[in-house]
Structure formats: C-alpha cells, structure tokens
Amino acid sequence: MIENHLSVCFWLYNHFLEERKTLYESKKIKISCYDQIKKIPKLKKERLELVEVYSQTLQDVVRRLDKAFQNFFRRVEGNKNGKRQKVGYPRFKGYWRYDSFTYPQKGFKLKNNKLNLTKIGGLKIRLHRELEGKIKTLIIRRSRTNKWYACFSVEINKVLPKKKEVKKMVGIDLGLESFLTTNKGEKIENPRYLIKLEEKLAKIQKWHSKKKPGSSNHEKSRLKIAKIHEKITNQRLDFLHKLANNLVKSCDLIALEKLNIKRMIKNSYLAKSIIDVSWNIFLQLLRYKAEEAGVSVAEVDPKNTSQICSGCGNIADKKTLFTIIYKCPKCGLIMDRDKNAARNILNLALNTVGTTGINACGVGGLLSTIKQETLRPLRKVVHNPL
C-alpha cells in the first residue's frame, strides 16, 4: 500500500510538471500552485487510484513541484545578477527519483510504537526515542535498499545557551592524509570508507552491468550495490557525529578554516578524496552541535596558513602539498606542516574573538578517545524505520 501511494504521488508530480511545461511552451501561460491543487478533485474522477491517497498528501505533491519551480526561477535570476550557477529545470521523476511522500499537517497518529496513517492503516515502527515537542509534519521515505523510514518534524521551545567563557580552545587543520590535526599535533586519521570498499564495489558493478534490466538478478545486484553505498554513508556519518561531539564537549572555542569546498572539488586529482572525507558535512554537524552547547566556532581565512611560521610570523617560500615538514629559514622552527597550520588558524581565531594567549588551550590528549575503535555508539537517531 505504501508503494502504491508513492507511485500515485510521483505520477501526479510528473502529470502537473508536464502540464506546466506544455502550457508555457505552447501558449506562454504560467499556471500557479493553487490552480493545480483545484484540479485534483476532477482528476480523482478520472483516475480512481488518486482516491486511495490522503488529500493533503496529494496537495503536498503540487507544493513540492511549485517549490522546484521557485528554486529554478531563483537560479535564473541569480545568473542574471552574475552568480554563475546551474539553472536546472525541474525534471520528470522516475521510480527511484521520487522516494517520499508527506503528511503535512495531520492524517497520522503515533501511539504505543504503532503509526496509524490515513488511507493506509496501522504500521509497526521501531521508535528510537520519545519525540519531544509538537509534531508538525511526517515524511514517509524509502531508501535505495528498500527500507522505509518515518521522519517526524517537531516544534520545540528550546532556549540556546549563552556562549561559554573561553578557557579551553583548539585550532584544527583539515586534511586528506589525516582527517584533522590540532595545534597540539594530535591527528585523527582519515578513515577513507569509500576508497576501502572501492574494489569490492567495482566487482559488483561489473557483475551488475551484465544483467538484463528488469530481471530478478538485475534487481539483486542493484540491491547489493545500494547496500554497500548505504554502509559507507552510515560509517561516515557515525564517525563524523562522534568526532564533532567529542570536540564540542572538550572545548569552549574551536578554530578552523573557512574552506571553499565547491571550488576544491574541481581538482580532478583530489575530487574523489575530498568527497569521501566529507568536510562539508562535518562542518555542518560541528556548527549546530556547538550552537546547542554554547561553544564558539571561529572560521578564519585559510590564506597562507600553511606558509606562515607559527613561531615568528615569517612567510616562507611557497610549499607544495608534498611538503610534510615545515622549516622556517628565519627562526629555524621545524614542525609538522599540519600542526603549524593549526597553530596559525588558532592564532587568527584568537585575534578575531578578542582572546589572547595560545598557551591557554589545555586540550592535550582531548582526541585520544576519538579513535574509531573506542567510540561509543550514538543515541541520537534521526529516522524511525518502519
């Protein structure tokens, strides 16, 4: 029944997308979201399967399409203003591209680990934790491995704490050889989850390419590929959540570089490694965890952080990415390149937040508990599997 609901939703999405496209191309007519929502009752008389889906869910499909067009027009307008971004006209959705439907206001009820959905019935779910606050929306989502999740959006009245007094601080230099290096020289190794499973993935993909599309063997091999990608994603998120959590618990100020990751992945030699290391996700997790804990996060300009001597401030000759030991020709400082960069990042951040003294860090050994083997499982889970 859930599969049927999803099929009806992506058919409706494609139907109204085709209507918008045809009307504009033939008659230059723009149709609004409200006008298309009013057409749903008439469509129900022509296609009886629409009657089996909750009405607010069908209306949300039209709003989703309208949001796609709003984003499209925003990008077009941005290009006119010289922002240079891909326009991306809304595209028709296939079976795997439309993977969720929404109950935007009501039509669902959660009681005793059982989820009752209008037009579907009761479903047993694994509720990972009790929901706090008022439930606003519910999204039923299907993963590529054919797992179903109930994703609740809740409204809570939470007051964010005031920023802590800066007593413990750390400077972080992100990298590819080591995931990060602190100003004390502590390193967290890059786990390289994708690269470790790349050979196994290539074998299954080669096997998959020889199967007949639509056959049961083709679906089995597709599922194996999807499970490997799901494992990589789960491992990566688990590592990043725990690392960010430990940093936030151990420091009052975290200093790091403000990286232009979109520009960096244009490097064809490093793009795969940069995507695998997932700096952007890590920074997002770190920011929101720090905000909830009252910890300050200072992002500084990365320019010359690897070239400046953290001891005397001298800018040495430009060093390549292959140089791993920093040697200052002026004061004779010899130090790990990443550690030197982390100290420079912290110094810049201290100037930004108005705090003086790099010796107040007190973060020696703070990352010793973040080794992958000793990390404790996370309690906080976003989705509830059906």
N, C-alpha and C positions, 0 to 999 in steps of 0.2 A: 504493500500500500504506500509506503514511503517512496519507493522507486517510482510508482505511478504519479504521485504528487510532484516529484521532481521533474518527471518527463513532461507533465502538463505545464509546469512553470517555464521550462526552457522553450517549449513550443510557443507559449504566449509571448515570451520575450522576443523570439525571432519573428513572430507574426506582426507585432507592433513596430519592430525595427524595420521590417520590410515596408510597412505602411508609411512610416515617416520618410524613408528613403525614396519610395515611389512617388509620393505626393510632392516632395520637393523637386525631384528631378524632372517630373512631367509638367507640374503646374506652379512650381515655386511657392507652394503652400507649406507653412510651418504649423504643425499640429501640437497642441500642448498636452501635458501630462493629464490634466483634468479631463480634457476631451476624450482621451483614450480610455480613462477609467470609466467614463459614462458608457462606453461601448461594450463593456464586459457583460452586462445582463443580456444584451442581444446576442453576443457570442455564445452564451450558455445555452440558448435555444438551438443554435446550430451545431454545437459540439457538446454532447452530454457529459463528457469526461470532466469538463470545467465545473460542473455542478458538484462533483465529488471533492473539490478542493475548497478550503475555507476562503471566504470572500476577501478578507483583509490580506491574506497571503497573495491572492491574485493582484490586488491593488498595489502591494509592495513590489511586485514584479515590474509594474509600469513605472513606479517611482525609481526603481533601480536603473531602468533604461533611461529615464529622464536625467538621472544623475550622471550617467555615462555621456549624454549629450552636453550637459552643462560643463563637464570637465573638458570635453572636446572643444567647445567654443572658448573656454578659458585659455586652452593651449594655443588656439588660433590667434586669440587676442594677444597672448604673450609673445608670439612670434612677430606680430606686427610691431610690438614695442622693443624688438631686438633681443628677446630672451633665448632664442635658439633651442627649441625643444621639439621632440617628435610630436606630431599632431595626433595621430592615432584615432581614426574614425571608428566609432563603435562597430564591433564585428559580430557576426552571427555566432551563436553558441552551439557547440556540439555536445555530445553526451558527457564528456569529461570536463568541458569548459564551464558548464553550469552545474555547480556541485552543492548548492544550498538553497533553502527557502526559509522565509521569515514569518513569524507571528509577531507583528509589530506592536500590538497593544494587549490583546487578550486572545482567548481561544486555547489556552493551555493552563494546566493546573498541576503543581508538584506536591505530592503527598506520599509519605512513607516509601521513599525511594521508587516511586512509580510516577511516571509522567503521562498525564492524560491530555491528548491532543484532539481538538475538534476535527471531525471527519476522518480520524484515524483510529482513535481508541487509546487504551492503556498500554504503556511501554515500560518494561523494567529497565532501570538505569543504574549504573554504578556511580553513586553520588560521592565525589571525593571529599567534599567538605560541606558543611552547612552554609547556605547562602545568607549573606548579610545584606540588610537594606531592602529596598523595594525593587522587585523585578520589573523591568521596563519592557524588554524585548527578549525573544527566544529565536535563535537560528539553529535549524537542523542542518548539519553539514555532513557530506560524505567524503571520506578520504580516498586517495587513489588505491588504497589497499582494501577497499570495500568495508571500511569501518565507519560507523555512524556516531556523531557527536552532537550533544545538546549544549549549545553555548548560550549562557544567560548573560544579559547585560543588566546590571543592577545600579541603583542610585543610592549612595550612602552619604551621610553627613559627617565627613571626616575633616578635622582641622589639621593642617600640616604644621609640624613643629617648627619652632624658630631655629635658625642656623646655630649650630654649636660653636662654642668658643674654640678657636683653632689651637689645639695642643699637639695633636699627632697629625702628621702630614706625609704625603708620599708623592714623588714625581714618577710618572710612568712613560716609558718609551715603547710604543707598539712596534712589532716587527714580524717578519716571516720566519726567520730561523728560530727565534724564541718568540712566543706569543707576546710577552711583555717583559720588560726589565725595569726594576725600580732604581731609585737613586742610591740605594744601599748595595746594588749589584745583584740582588735576588732575581732569579729568572724563572719564568713559567714556560715550559716547553710547548711548542706548537703541536697539538695532537694530530693534525693532518688526517682527519677522518675520511674525507673523500679520496685522498691520494692512496691511503692504505687499502681501500676496497676497490680501487680503480681497475685492477687486473681482473678481479672476480666479476666486476660489473661488465667489463668488456667481453668476457667469455659468454655471459648470459645474453648480452645484447646481440652478439653474433649468432647465437642459437635462435634468438627471437626473430631475427631478420629472415630466417629460413622457413618460418612457419607461415601457413596460409592464413591471411587475415580473415577473422570471423570464426576460425576453428577453435575447438576447446584447447588444443595445445598452444595456440597463439595467446589465448587468454591466460593460461597457466604461466607461460614465460613472461608475459606482461606483468603479472602479479608478483613474480619473483624480483623483477627489476624495481617495481614500486616499493617492495618491502625493503630492499637494500637502501634506496633513497630515503625511505622513512626512518630506517635505523640511523643513517648518517645525520639526518636532521635532529632526531631525538638525542643522539650522543652530543652533538654540537650545542644544542640548547641547554642540556644538562650541565655541560662544562661551563658555558658562559654564565648561566644563572648562579652557579655556586661560586665562581670566581668573583663576579660582581658583588655577591652577597658578602663574601669574606672581606673584600676591600672596604665596603661601606661600614661593616661592623668594626673594623680595625682603625679607621682614620676619621679625622674631622675635616681634612682638606685633601682632595685628590686632584693633582695637576696632570694634564695630558695635552697632546697636540690636537689642534683643530684640523683634521685631515680632510682633503678634498678627494674622497674615495671614488666618486664618479670619474674624475679625471685620471686617477691612478690605474683603474682597470682598463684604460685604453692601451696600456702597455701590454702587447700581445704575449710577452715572455712571462709576465708575472700575474696576468689576469686570473688564471685558474687558482693560483695560490692565495691571491687576495680575496677572492670569493669564498674559498674554502675556509679561510681564517675568520671571516665574518666580523670584521671590525665594527661595521655599522650597527649590527645587532647588539654587539657587546656594549657599545657606547650608549645606545638607547636604553638597555637594561640598567646600566650604571647610573644614568641620569635620573630615571624615575625611582630607583631604589634609594639613591642619595637624597632626592627630594622628600621622600617619605620618612627618611631617618634624620633629616636636618643637617646632612653633610654637604659641604660646599664642593662643587666641581668647577675647576678653573680650566678653560681651554685656551691655549696660547697659540700664537703664530709659530708654525714649525720651521720657519725660515732660519737657516744656519744653526739650528740646534745641534746638528751633528758635526759642525765645523768649528764652533766656538770652544775654546778651552774653558772648562768649568772652574779652573783654578785661578787663572789670571785674566780671562776675558779676551785673550788674543784670538783672532780669526786666522786659522792656519790655511795652508794651501788646500784647495778643494779635494776632498777624498771621495773615492768611488765606493760603490756598495760592497765591493770585495774587501775593503779595508776593515778589519775587525778590531784592531788595536789603535787607540788614539794616542799620538805622540805630539806633544806641544814643543815646537822648536824654541820658544821663548823661555818658559819656566821649567821645561823638562818633564812635565807631567806625562806619565804613561798609565793608561787606563783603558778598560774595555769601552769600545765605541758607544755601545748602547747605554752603559752606565753613565758615561759622560753626558750623553744627550738627555737622559732622565734628570740629571742634576741641573742641567741648563733649563729644562722645562719647569722644574720646581722653582728655580730662582726667578724666572719670568712670572710665574704664578704668584709668588710672594710679593713681587712688586705690584702686581695687579690688585691683590686683595688687601695690600697695605700691612702685611706682616713681615717682620724682619727676622733673620736668623735661620740658616738652613740646618743647624745642629739640633733644632727642636723637634726633629722628625719622630724619633722614638719608635721607628717601625721595624727595627731589626727582628728578623725571624717571623714577621707577620704572615708571609706567604708560605711558610713551611707546612702549613696544614692544608694548602690548596692543591697538593699533588692529587692527581686524578684517582690514584688508588685509595686514598684516605678520605675522600669527600663523602659526606653523609648525604643520603637521599633527600631531595626536596619535598616539602609537604605541599607547597603551593602549586596547584594544577589548574589550568585554565578551562579545559574541556571535560565534559562528563560523557563517557562512552555509553551508548545505548546497549 
